[in-house]
Amino acid sequence: MPGALFLLPTRLGESDWPSVLPTATRETACRLHRFIVENAKTARASLKWLEHPAPLRELAIDQLPEPLKPRDIERLLAPLLAGEDVGLMSEAGCPGVADPGALLVRRAHELGIPVRPLVGPSSLLLALMASGLDGQRFAFHGYLPPREPERSKRLVELEKESRRQRQTQLFIETPYRNEALFEALLKACQPDTLLCLATDLTLPGEDIAMRRIADWARRPAGADLARRPTVFLLLSAA
């Protein structure tokens, strides 16, 4: 009988585990001794943060190769087929969501391996919850083009798609480019388009604000985004 693949959420930043994880999630993580992770260094830090009872050197921690090839997936899932329970961890937040671990989860289903998602923080869901924008129709686009004019062209496309579908558009950026993306939004989008910035979610400096583009343009100093993890959410006016 195969083991189970547990999808283990982890912190979004510096915080105590009781403030962001249910006890049951931590207890499950602490009984596992094999992990498949996006980043081995941050995974070890997360397991230490969870106060895993075993010495870290005694845990089997396999980092997902990049690119992730079919033979890598088969190798990583082999212990599960042999009956061992394994935890899958992203670098931050929920594994399998905007995360390379999704390919591993898909193959686990194909092989009949039980997949067990556990409760924990997801920056995308938290941002959507707090935005006040459409939570029934939404799409996440990951990172947008980092340079102009491709970035502004993509923003115009997303705004049009939002208008056609009445759909909230979610995207992110490397924190040091947040300010450039914000300025591009002010220039590329219509004045009545709604924009939410969800910054430092679950952290002491958490800041979530939703305004029309025209209002953001009058208050650019209100967006303090430099080097702070941020989810951008956009909804075009009808």
C-alpha positions as CSV (number, residue, x, y, z in Angstrom):
1,M,0.0,0.0,0.0
2,P,1.5,3.4,-1.0
3,G,2.2,6.1,1.6
4,A,0.4,9.4,1.5
5,L,1.7,12.7,0.0
6,F,1.0,15.4,2.5
7,L,0.9,19.0,1.1
8,L,2.4,21.1,3.9
9,P,1.8,24.8,3.9
10,T,4.5,27.0,5.5
11,R,4.9,30.6,6.6
12,L,4.9,33.6,4.3
13,G,7.5,35.4,6.3
14,E,8.8,35.8,9.9
15,S,6.0,34.8,12.2
16,D,5.3,32.3,15.0
17,W,3.8,29.0,13.8
18,P,0.7,29.1,16.1
19,S,-0.3,32.4,14.4
20,V,-0.5,30.9,10.9
21,L,-0.8,27.1,11.2
22,P,-3.3,24.8,12.9
23,T,-1.8,22.4,15.4
24,A,-2.9,19.5,13.3
25,T,-0.8,20.7,10.3
26,R,2.3,21.1,12.5
27,E,1.7,17.7,14.1
28,T,1.5,16.0,10.7
29,A,4.7,17.7,9.6
30,C,6.5,16.7,12.8
31,R,5.8,13.0,12.3
32,L,7.2,12.9,8.8
33,H,10.8,12.1,8.1
34,R,11.0,12.6,4.3
35,F,10.2,15.8,2.5
36,I,10.2,16.9,-1.2
37,V,10.8,20.7,-1.2
38,E,11.1,23.6,-3.5
39,N,14.2,24.9,-1.7
40,A,16.2,22.8,0.7
41,K,17.6,25.7,2.7
42,T,14.3,27.4,3.4
43,A,12.7,24.0,4.0
44,R,15.2,23.3,6.8
45,A,14.5,26.7,8.3
46,S,10.8,26.0,8.1
47,L,11.1,22.6,9.8
48,K,13.2,24.2,12.5
49,W,10.5,26.9,12.9
50,L,8.0,24.1,13.3
51,E,10.2,22.6,16.1
52,H,10.4,19.2,14.3
53,P,11.5,16.8,17.0
54,A,14.1,15.0,14.9
55,P,17.6,16.5,14.2
56,L,17.5,18.1,10.7
57,R,20.5,16.0,9.6
58,E,18.4,12.8,10.1
59,L,15.6,14.0,7.8
60,A,15.5,13.1,4.1
61,I,15.0,16.4,2.2
62,D,14.9,16.2,-1.6
63,Q,14.9,19.4,-3.5
64,L,12.9,19.6,-6.7
65,P,15.3,19.8,-9.7
66,E,14.9,22.6,-12.1
67,P,13.6,21.8,-14.7
68,L,11.6,19.0,-13.2
69,K,11.8,16.0,-15.6
70,P,9.6,12.9,-15.6
71,R,12.4,10.7,-14.4
72,D,12.9,13.1,-11.4
73,I,9.2,12.8,-10.5
74,E,9.4,9.0,-10.6
75,R,12.5,9.0,-8.4
76,L,10.9,11.4,-5.9
77,L,7.7,9.4,-5.7
78,A,9.4,6.0,-5.3
79,P,9.5,6.1,-1.5
80,L,5.7,6.7,-1.5
81,L,5.2,3.7,-3.7
82,A,7.2,1.7,-1.1
83,G,4.8,2.8,1.6
84,E,6.5,5.8,3.2
85,D,4.6,9.0,3.9
86,V,6.2,12.1,2.5
87,G,5.6,15.9,2.9
88,L,5.7,18.3,0.0
89,M,6.7,21.9,0.9
90,S,6.8,25.1,-1.1
91,E,9.3,27.9,-0.4
92,A,6.4,29.8,1.1
93,G,2.7,29.3,1.4
94,C,0.8,26.3,-0.1
95,P,2.5,23.7,-2.3
96,G,1.0,22.9,-5.6
97,V,-0.4,26.4,-6.1
98,A,1.7,28.6,-8.4
99,D,4.4,26.1,-7.5
100,P,6.4,23.4,-9.4
101,G,5.1,20.7,-7.0
102,A,1.9,20.6,-8.9
103,L,3.5,18.2,-11.5
104,L,4.5,15.9,-8.7
105,V,0.9,15.9,-7.3
106,R,-0.5,15.1,-10.7
107,R,1.7,12.1,-11.1
108,A,0.9,11.0,-7.6
109,H,-2.8,10.8,-8.5
110,E,-1.9,8.8,-11.7
111,L,0.0,6.3,-9.6
112,G,-2.8,5.9,-7.0
113,I,-0.9,7.7,-4.2
114,P,-3.2,9.4,-1.7
115,V,-2.8,13.2,-1.7
116,R,-3.6,14.9,1.6
117,P,-3.7,18.8,1.5
118,L,-3.3,20.4,4.9
119,V,-4.5,23.8,6.1
120,G,-2.2,26.8,6.1
121,P,-1.6,30.3,4.6
122,S,-2.0,31.0,0.9
123,S,-1.1,34.6,-0.1
124,L,-3.4,34.4,-3.1
125,L,-6.5,33.3,-1.2
126,L,-5.8,35.7,1.7
127,A,-5.4,38.6,-0.8
128,L,-8.6,37.7,-2.7
129,M,-10.5,37.4,0.6
130,A,-9.4,40.8,1.7
131,S,-9.7,42.6,-1.6
132,G,-13.4,43.0,-1.9
133,L,-13.1,42.1,-5.6
134,D,-14.9,39.3,-7.4
135,G,-14.2,36.0,-5.5
136,Q,-16.2,33.8,-7.8
137,R,-14.5,34.6,-11.1
138,F,-10.7,35.1,-10.8
139,A,-7.4,34.0,-12.5
140,F,-3.8,34.0,-11.3
141,H,-1.1,34.9,-13.8
142,G,2.1,34.6,-11.8
143,Y,4.8,37.0,-12.9
144,L,4.2,39.6,-15.7
145,P,6.9,40.6,-18.2
146,P,9.5,42.6,-16.2
147,R,10.3,45.1,-19.0
148,E,8.5,47.8,-20.9
149,P,6.7,47.9,-23.3
150,E,5.8,44.2,-22.8
151,R,4.7,44.8,-19.2
152,S,2.2,47.6,-20.0
153,K,0.9,45.7,-23.0
154,R,0.2,42.7,-20.7
155,L,-1.6,44.9,-18.2
156,V,-3.9,46.3,-20.9
157,E,-4.7,42.7,-21.9
158,L,-5.5,41.7,-18.4
159,E,-7.7,44.7,-17.9
160,K,-9.6,43.9,-21.1
161,E,-10.0,40.2,-20.0
162,S,-11.3,41.4,-16.6
163,R,-13.9,43.6,-18.3
164,R,-15.0,40.8,-20.7
165,Q,-15.2,38.1,-18.0
166,R,-16.0,40.2,-15.0
167,Q,-13.0,38.4,-13.5
168,T,-10.5,39.5,-10.9
169,Q,-6.9,39.2,-12.2
170,L,-4.2,38.3,-9.7
171,F,-0.4,38.6,-10.3
172,I,2.8,39.1,-8.4
173,E,6.3,40.5,-8.9
174,T,9.7,40.2,-7.5
175,P,9.6,42.6,-4.5
176,Y,12.3,44.9,-5.8
177,R,10.3,45.5,-8.9
178,N,7.0,46.1,-7.1
179,E,7.2,49.9,-7.4
180,A,7.9,49.7,-11.2
181,L,4.8,47.5,-11.6
182,F,2.7,49.8,-9.5
183,E,3.7,52.8,-11.7
184,A,3.0,50.8,-14.8
185,L,-0.5,50.0,-13.5
186,L,-1.2,53.7,-12.9
187,K,-0.3,54.5,-16.5
188,A,-1.7,51.6,-18.4
189,C,-5.1,51.0,-16.7
190,Q,-8.4,53.0,-16.9
191,P,-9.1,55.5,-14.0
192,D,-12.1,53.5,-12.8
193,T,-10.4,50.1,-12.7
194,L,-10.1,48.7,-9.2
195,L,-6.7,47.8,-7.8
196,C,-5.9,46.0,-4.6
197,L,-2.4,45.8,-3.1
198,A,-2.0,43.1,-0.5
199,T,1.4,43.4,1.2
200,D,3.2,41.4,3.9
201,L,0.3,39.1,4.4
202,T,0.2,37.4,7.9
203,L,3.2,39.5,9.0
204,P,3.3,42.4,11.5
205,G,3.5,45.0,8.8
206,E,0.5,43.6,6.8
207,D,-1.1,46.3,4.6
208,I,-4.1,45.7,2.4
209,A,-5.7,48.5,0.4
210,M,-8.2,48.6,-2.5
211,R,-8.8,51.8,-4.6
212,R,-9.7,52.9,-8.1
213,I,-6.7,53.6,-10.2
214,A,-7.6,57.3,-10.2
215,D,-7.4,57.4,-6.4
216,W,-4.1,55.5,-6.3
217,A,-2.7,58.1,-8.8
218,R,-3.6,60.9,-6.4
219,R,-2.0,59.0,-3.5
220,P,1.1,57.3,-4.9
221,A,2.9,57.7,-1.6
222,G,0.3,55.3,-0.1
223,A,1.9,52.4,-1.9
224,D,5.0,51.5,0.1
225,L,5.9,48.3,-1.8
226,A,9.7,48.4,-2.0
227,R,11.1,44.9,-1.2
228,R,7.8,43.8,0.4
229,P,6.0,40.7,-0.9
230,T,2.8,41.9,-2.6
231,V,-0.1,40.4,-4.4
232,F,-1.7,42.7,-7.0
233,L,-5.4,42.3,-7.8
234,L,-7.2,44.1,-10.6
235,L,-10.9,44.3,-11.6
236,S,-12.1,46.4,-14.5
237,A,-15.2,48.5,-14.1
238,A,-18.3,47.3,-15.9
